[in-house]
Amino acid sequence: MSGQETKQITVLIAGRPYPLKVKEGDEATIRRIVKEVNEKINRFQLTYTNKDKQDCLSMAILTYAVDLHKAQQNQTSIPSNGIDDKLSKLDSLLNQLLS
């Protein structure tokens, strides 16, 4: 490991406990994420009162998966504005100079 000790924590998601082993430096981030997930689940429960907690949990996680997928798609579709071509030309010029 990178010198960080791990510790055992228990988080509650949708009212159920989940024991986790985490790096000490990651604990605060994990707890913030758990809080956000629980808030999203609660919003779904308020919006869809006829759905059970498992359905709301599934919908909350699905929204995170969709957001992650969109973020990954945006990362790969960022135009390079010709940077690849310029780097290739620069590489060719350097190779010519070094030859």
Secondary structure, DSSP 8 states (H G I E B T S, - for coil): --S--EEEEEEEETTEEEEEEEEGGGHHHHHHHHHHHHHHHHHHHHH-TTS-HHHHHHHHHHHHHHHHHHHHHHHHT---TTHHHHHHHHHHHHHHHH-
